[in-house]
Amino acid sequence: GSGKHNNWSLSTNYGKNLFKPGKKPQDNKTFLVCLCAVLEAVDISQDLLRITSASAGNDHRLGAHEAPPAIISMFLGEQLEDVVKQLVETGEANNLIEGGKLETGVSTLPNLKKDATDRNRTSPFAFTGNKFEFRMVGSSDSVASPNVVLNTIVAEAFCEIADELE
């Protein structure tokens, strides 16, 4: 499209990416807390995030009168979505969905390795392996406003998590 993707992540002051799930994301407590902070932040404050990219031209580009993203949906990928679902429903996540094989149905072509992470290119806010992509920013817009809002709403979510833990 004619927009841009704002790749957004968090790291420690030593450069450790807090959104790196590792081989077993269900066991990576730091990653899960950071993921939950972002899920909470975007769920509660999606209107603020939408304001950072809403304009008549950009809304038209994103779906016009048919489906402009009035709601900022989040896409985690099949694997992480299942981990979150398990945690919500049972308090534990013991299974990890693997990608499997994508059968082409053509005898002269090999079956392809199927990815269980982000493959949805229509979600305005998606987890893409070790970062989030905010996919609504207009091509001529600065990413400063979305980043200020993302940093602020996630900081608020972290504050709430810290208060709950205390």
C-alpha contacts under 8 A as a table, 3 or more apart, distances in Angstrom:
res1	aa1	res2	aa2	distance
1	G	4	K	7.86
1	G	61	R	7.84
2	S	61	R	7.56
2	S	138	G	7.26
2	S	139	S	5.83
3	G	135	R	7.52
3	G	136	M	6.82
3	G	137	V	5.87
3	G	138	G	4.53
3	G	139	S	4.18
3	G	140	S	7.90
4	K	135	R	6.33
4	K	136	M	7.09
4	K	137	V	5.62
4	K	138	G	6.21
4	K	139	S	5.49
5	H	133	E	5.89
5	H	134	F	5.70
5	H	135	R	4.55
5	H	136	M	7.01
5	H	137	V	6.58
6	N	133	E	5.44
6	N	134	F	5.00
6	N	135	R	6.35
6	N	137	V	7.02
6	N	143	V	6.56
7	N	131	K	6.57
7	N	132	F	5.82
7	N	133	E	4.57
7	N	134	F	6.52
8	W	131	K	5.74
8	W	132	F	5.19
8	W	133	E	6.08
8	W	134	F	7.44
8	W	147	N	7.66
9	S	17	N	7.32
9	S	18	L	7.54
9	S	19	F	6.65
9	S	130	N	7.51
9	S	131	K	4.85
9	S	132	F	6.24
10	L	17	N	6.06
10	L	18	L	5.63
10	L	19	F	6.79
10	L	131	K	7.97
11	S	14	Y	7.61
11	S	15	G	5.44
11	S	16	K	5.12
11	S	17	N	4.32
11	S	18	L	5.20
11	S	19	F	7.84
12	T	15	G	5.20
12	T	16	K	5.19
12	T	17	N	6.74
12	T	18	L	7.09
13	N	16	K	7.54
17	N	20	K	5.67
17	N	130	N	7.49
18	L	30	T	6.88
18	L	31	F	5.75
18	L	34	C	6.75
19	F	31	F	5.56
19	F	34	C	6.96
19	F	35	L	7.15
19	F	129	G	7.99
19	F	130	N	4.94
19	F	131	K	5.85
20	K	31	F	6.63
20	K	129	G	7.16
20	K	130	N	4.66
20	K	131	K	7.64
21	P	24	K	6.96
21	P	25	P	4.63
21	P	28	N	6.53
21	P	31	F	5.77
21	P	32	L	7.99
21	P	129	G	7.65
21	P	130	N	6.88
22	G	25	P	5.56
22	G	28	N	7.14
24	K	27	D	5.60
24	K	28	N	6.74
24	K	96	L	7.52
25	P	28	N	5.06
25	P	31	F	7.18
25	P	32	L	7.37
25	P	80	L	7.71
25	P	83	V	7.82
26	Q	29	K	7.53
26	Q	32	L	7.38
26	Q	83	V	6.16
26	Q	93	A	5.69
26	Q	94	N	7.31
26	Q	96	L	7.71
28	N	31	F	5.42
28	N	32	L	6.26
29	K	32	L	5.03
29	K	33	V	6.15
30	T	33	V	5.32
30	T	34	C	6.27
31	F	34	C	5.17
31	F	35	L	5.99
32	L	35	L	4.96
32	L	36	C	6.03
33	V	36	C	5.11
33	V	37	A	6.20
34	C	37	A	5.07
34	C	38	V	6.46
34	C	158	F	7.92
35	L	38	V	5.28
35	L	39	L	6.22
36	C	39	L	4.99
36	C	40	E	6.01
37	A	40	E	5.22
37	A	41	A	6.01
37	A	154	V	5.93
37	A	157	A	5.17
37	A	158	F	5.81
37	A	161	I	7.57
38	V	41	A	4.99
38	V	42	V	6.05
38	V	154	V	5.66
38	V	157	A	7.38
39	L	42	V	5.50
39	L	43	D	6.00
39	L	74	M	7.88
40	E	43	D	5.14
40	E	44	I	6.05
40	E	154	V	7.94
40	E	157	A	6.46
41	A	44	I	5.38
41	A	45	S	5.80
41	A	46	Q	7.66
41	A	150	L	8.00
41	A	153	I	5.25
41	A	154	V	5.26
41	A	156	E	7.48
41	A	157	A	5.66
42	V	45	S	5.20
42	V	46	Q	4.92
42	V	49	L	7.57
42	V	72	I	7.59
42	V	153	I	7.44
42	V	154	V	7.95
43	D	46	Q	5.77
45	S	48	L	5.52
45	S	49	L	6.71
45	S	153	I	6.82
46	Q	49	L	4.98
46	Q	50	R	6.04
46	Q	71	I	7.06
46	Q	72	I	5.87
47	D	50	R	5.06
47	D	51	I	6.30
47	D	71	I	7.81
48	L	51	I	5.21
48	L	52	T	6.87
48	L	149	V	6.90
49	L	52	T	5.46
49	L	53	S	7.46
49	L	72	I	7.94
49	L	146	P	6.28
49	L	149	V	6.21
49	L	150	L	7.13
50	R	53	S	5.68
50	R	54	A	5.93
50	R	70	A	7.44
50	R	71	I	7.91
50	R	72	I	6.99
51	I	54	A	5.19
52	T	137	V	7.81
52	T	145	S	5.62
52	T	146	P	5.39
52	T	149	V	7.83
53	S	58	N	7.26
53	S	136	M	6.21
53	S	137	V	5.26
53	S	138	G	6.51
53	S	141	D	7.65
53	S	146	P	7.46
54	A	58	N	6.35
54	A	59	D	6.24
55	S	58	N	5.23
55	S	59	D	5.86
56	A	59	D	5.28
56	A	60	H	6.18
57	G	60	H	5.12
57	G	61	R	6.29
58	N	61	R	4.95
58	N	62	L	6.12
58	N	136	M	7.93
58	N	137	V	7.91
58	N	138	G	5.79
59	D	62	L	5.02
59	D	63	G	6.32
59	D	64	A	5.69
59	D	68	P	5.58
59	D	69	P	7.55
60	H	63	G	5.43
60	H	64	A	3.66
60	H	65	H	7.18
60	H	68	P	7.08
61	R	64	A	6.28
62	L	67	A	7.48
62	L	68	P	5.41
62	L	69	P	7.02
62	L	136	M	7.43
63	G	66	E	5.60
63	G	67	A	4.67
63	G	68	P	4.37
63	G	69	P	7.43
64	A	67	A	6.30
64	A	68	P	5.59
65	H	68	P	6.61
69	P	72	I	6.09
69	P	73	S	7.95
69	P	124	P	7.34
72	I	123	S	7.93
72	I	124	P	6.04
72	I	125	F	6.73
73	S	123	S	6.08
73	S	124	P	6.16
73	S	125	F	6.24
74	M	123	S	6.28
74	M	124	P	6.83
74	M	125	F	4.86
74	M	126	A	5.38
74	M	127	F	7.76
75	F	118	D	7.18
75	F	120	N	7.23
75	F	123	S	6.10
75	F	125	F	6.46
75	F	126	A	4.54
75	F	127	F	6.25
76	L	79	Q	7.67
76	L	80	L	5.63
76	L	81	E	5.61
76	L	117	T	7.09
76	L	118	D	6.22
76	L	126	A	5.93
76	L	127	F	4.99
76	L	128	T	7.54
77	G	80	L	5.73
77	G	81	E	5.94
77	G	116	A	6.31
77	G	117	T	4.27
77	G	118	D	4.25
77	G	119	R	6.86
77	G	120	N	7.64
77	G	127	F	7.22
78	E	81	E	5.24
78	E	82	D	6.17
78	E	97	I	7.48
78	E	116	A	5.33
78	E	117	T	5.81
78	E	118	D	7.34
79	Q	82	D	5.33
79	Q	83	V	6.47
79	Q	96	L	6.57
79	Q	97	I	5.20
79	Q	98	E	7.11
79	Q	116	A	5.30
79	Q	117	T	5.80
80	L	83	V	4.92
80	L	84	V	6.17
80	L	117	T	7.23
81	E	84	V	5.23
81	E	85	K	6.11
82	D	85	K	4.97
82	D	86	Q	6.11
82	D	96	L	7.60
82	D	97	I	7.33
83	V	86	Q	5.20
83	V	87	L	6.27
83	V	93	A	5.69
83	V	95	N	7.52
83	V	96	L	6.90
84	V	87	L	5.09
84	V	88	V	6.14
84	V	93	A	7.73
85	K	88	V	5.18
85	K	89	E	6.05
86	Q	89	E	5.23
86	Q	90	T	5.75
86	Q	91	G	6.86
86	Q	92	E	6.14
86	Q	93	A	5.10
86	Q	94	N	7.90
87	L	90	T	5.49
87	L	91	G	4.35
87	L	92	E	4.77
87	L	93	A	5.39
88	V	91	G	5.78
88	V	92	E	7.94
90	T	93	A	7.62
93	A	96	L	7.82
97	I	116	A	6.96
98	E	115	D	7.62
98	E	116	A	6.04
99	G	113	K	6.95
99	G	114	K	4.65
99	G	115	D	4.52
99	G	116	A	4.39
99	G	117	T	7.93
100	G	113	K	6.20
100	G	114	K	5.27
100	G	115	D	7.37
101	K	111	N	6.28
101	K	112	L	5.62
101	K	113	K	4.75
101	K	114	K	4.97
102	L	111	N	5.68
102	L	112	L	5.02
102	L	113	K	6.02
102	L	114	K	5.31
103	E	110	P	7.84
103	E	111	N	4.79
103	E	112	L	6.57
104	T	109	L	6.86
104	T	110	P	7.18
104	T	111	N	5.73
104	T	112	L	7.42
106	V	109	L	5.49
106	V	110	P	7.84
107	S	110	P	7.37
115	D	118	D	7.84
115	D	119	R	7.78
117	T	128	T	7.20
117	T	129	G	6.86
118	D	126	A	7.19
118	D	127	F	6.50
118	D	128	T	5.46
118	D	129	G	7.19
120	N	123	S	6.29
120	N	126	A	7.88
123	S	126	A	6.07
123	S	135	R	7.40
124	P	133	E	7.73
124	P	134	F	5.78
124	P	135	R	4.78
124	P	136	M	5.70
125	F	132	F	6.75
125	F	133	E	5.59
125	F	134	F	4.60
125	F	135	R	6.07
125	F	136	M	7.98
126	A	132	F	5.44
126	A	133	E	5.31
126	A	134	F	6.80
126	A	135	R	7.96
127	F	130	N	7.17
127	F	131	K	5.81
127	F	132	F	4.35
127	F	133	E	6.40
128	T	131	K	5.57
128	T	132	F	5.75
128	T	133	E	6.84
134	F	137	V	7.11
137	V	141	D	6.35
137	V	142	S	7.78
137	V	143	V	6.98
137	V	146	P	7.96
138	G	141	D	5.06
142	S	145	S	6.88
143	V	146	P	5.54
143	V	147	N	6.15
144	A	147	N	5.18
144	A	148	V	6.10
145	S	148	V	5.15
145	S	149	V	6.22
146	P	149	V	5.17
146	P	150	L	5.95
147	N	150	L	4.98
147	N	151	N	5.91
148	V	151	N	5.26
148	V	152	T	6.06
149	V	152	T	5.10
149	V	153	I	6.02
150	L	153	I	5.42
150	L	154	V	5.96
151	N	154	V	5.37
151	N	155	A	5.95
152	T	155	A	5.08
152	T	156	E	6.27
153	I	156	E	5.07
153	I	157	A	6.32
154	V	157	A	4.93
154	V	158	F	6.16
155	A	158	F	5.04
155	A	159	C	6.18
156	E	159	C	5.00
156	E	160	E	6.35
157	A	160	E	5.09
157	A	161	I	6.23
158	F	161	I	4.98
158	F	162	A	6.07
159	C	162	A	5.08
159	C	163	D	6.15
160	E	163	D	5.08
160	E	164	E	6.18
161	I	164	E	5.08
161	I	165	L	6.17
162	A	165	L	5.08
162	A	166	E	6.14
163	D	166	E	5.15
